[in-house]
Amino acid sequence: MIRVGLLVNPIAGMGGAVGLKGTDGGMYERALALGATPVTPVRIQQVLSLVTRRDLHFLAAPGRMGEVHLKGFPFHYEVVGESRDKTTSQDTKSILTRMRAMGVALVIFVGGDGTARDVLDVLGTEIPVIGIPSGVKMFSSVFALSPHAAAAMINSFGEDFIEKEVLDIDEEAFRENRLVSKLYGYVRVPDFDKLLQGKKEASDVSSRGVDKKAEVAAYVLEHMEKGVVYLLGPGTTLKSIADGLGVAKTLLGVDAYHDGTLIGEDVNEAAILEILQEFPRVKVIITPIGGNGFIFGRGSRQLSARVLGRLAKEDILVVSTLDKVGGLRVLRVDSGDTAVDERFKGAMPVLVGYGEEIMMEVEI
């Protein structure tokens, strides 16, 4: 039997749908007050349901951090550590330290960039890991593309590993509309590069990049329809559109516009659902994340499965500069609901200049 550690951050990702950009510090309590619900239980259940290996002996963190998610599955496991109602980063590190001392060959963790940093601090490149994406901030390249990809990595891992980056951002700066990211180090992951998300790449801020964004914005502005609410996702390309309207734009959030007027600033899932109920026509304008191609499921969790489930593929306008999408093989969607994601699969046009489109495949 192969000893495998399992650690779940029970609060990772809870800030996304309610628009909090993360759950570091005191944001967990605020997320709860806003009606946030746990994300990680669904993610780990999805993965475990797809794991077919039976030579794994799990060393599971206690309670919601691992143990409860294994019940009902035919896996051998034992519990490492003591259960606590409220868990902290220090609990994560303490449990990982015990797992390392018990000789785990692999650690599976569920969370976001903050959890990845805790894993890095304890394990470094000593013990390989598989990251299941569940956070709000998903800038690191250590994460599997999806629960299906994570399960495929677990089912197939062997002796070959590569090192991948752990990145994180300053949440306080993020909430102030500033993106401040930092490389913290590297961890080892199974060598399945096609199953791993790429790290987020910076936007082109050169004069050429600015000009191409202006071209995209000009075309979008000329073709905006009256009576339609437009939800503009994060990013500088989307800010160019808002600048053309002469209204404010949350650089790292989702904003709602109706007939050129800002009707919702930095809206969360609940506010978007209210807009969908009030207005008969709503469209989303989104740009892919550079480096990994996600249009939904990373960085804009306000556009949740509940929101996307009420929209048609034709209601989504993907915009980008050619330099960003030129390095992408496909676009990706990972809303957490496979049935919703399936609706967006296949060819989708991407506006890359004034009236200039390219077709890209969307995968899940």
Beta strands, then each sheet from edge to edge (+ up, - down):
strand 1: 2-8
strand 2: 56-60
strand 3: 76-79
strand 4: 106-111
strand 5: 129-133
strand 6: 161-169
strand 7: 181-190
strand 8: 229-232
strand 9: 255-258
strand 10: 261-264
strand 11: 282-286
strand 12: 294-296
strand 13: 316-319
strand 14: 331-333
strand 15: 346-353
strand 16: 356-363
sheet 1: 3+ 2+ 1+ 4+ 5+
sheet 2: 6+ 7-
sheet 3: 10+ 9- 8+ 11+ 13+ 15+ 16- 14- 12-
end
